[in-house]
């Protein structure tokens, strides 16, 4: 089994490799200006979405946290 950190680093490395291929125009695909802009800001969008999902998960788990009444 692959450690979780290695899985995240592998995924991030693949994302960066594909992103750089598009940004440096190593891929022979014609993009419109809107598509090119989306490719350029996609890392920022990914970080923003990751932060939003993380915040929602933390808030949900805090709101559903059970107290142990027997301990007090």
Secondary structure, 3 states (H helix, E strand, C coil): CCCHHHHHHHHHHHHHHHHHHHHCCCCCCCCCHHHHHHHHHHHHHHHHHHHHHHHHHHHHHHHCCCCCCCCC
